[in-house]
Amino acid sequence: MFVVIADFFSPAKTFPTFGDLVNVLTKNVFVLAGVLVFVFLIVAGLKYIMSAGAGDEKEISQSKTAMTAALIGFLLIFTAYWIIQIIEYITGIAIFKPGI
């Protein structure tokens, strides 16, 4: 006996397979992560500029650490995206383009 989840959860009708759901989530997670990295870089940069003007070495160090962490996060996101692209190429499975 199977339970049809679309009968109880109407958004499930939009994603008939688990792969379709993962596809939508993956694309949106990459976009959200990119926006967050951008915001973190802007905030850390502004904090660095303000603390450099004040001459506060502790704040400057924290700002540099925050910028480094944001850049490492960007590198991880970028690498994950390209690993998925390589997997798509090798396997022929369209992860970001379902139905192709």
C-alpha positions, 0 to 999 in steps of 0.5 A, spaced: 500 500 500 502 506 497 501 513 500 500 518 495 503 524 498 500 529 493 493 528 496 495 530 502 500 536 500 498 540 494 505 543 492 507 535 491 503 535 485 508 540 482 514 536 483 512 529 481 519 525 482 524 526 488 529 528 482 525 534 480 524 537 487 532 536 488 533 540 482 529 546 484 532 546 491 539 545 488 538 551 483 535 555 489 540 554 494 546 556 489 543 562 488 541 564 495 548 562 497 551 566 492 547 572 494 549 571 502 556 571 500 556 577 496 552 580 502 557 578 507 563 580 503 560 587 503 559 587 510 566 585 512 569 590 507 565 596 510 567 593 517 574 593 515 574 600 512 570 603 518 575 599 523 581 601 519 579 609 519 578 608 527 585 604 527 582 598 531 587 592 530 582 587 533 576 589 528 581 590 522 583 582 524 576 580 525 574 584 518 579 580 515 577 573 517 570 575 515 572 576 508 577 570 508 571 566 510 566 569 505 571 568 500 572 561 502 565 560 502 564 562 495 570 558 493 566 552 496 560 554 492 563 555 485 567 548 486 560 545 488 557 548 482 562 545 477 563 538 480 555 538 478 557 540 471 562 535 471 557 529 473 552 532 468 557 531 463 560 525 465 553 521 466 549 525 461 544 526 466 541 533 466 541 535 474 539 542 473 535 541 466 530 536 468 526 533 462 532 534 457 
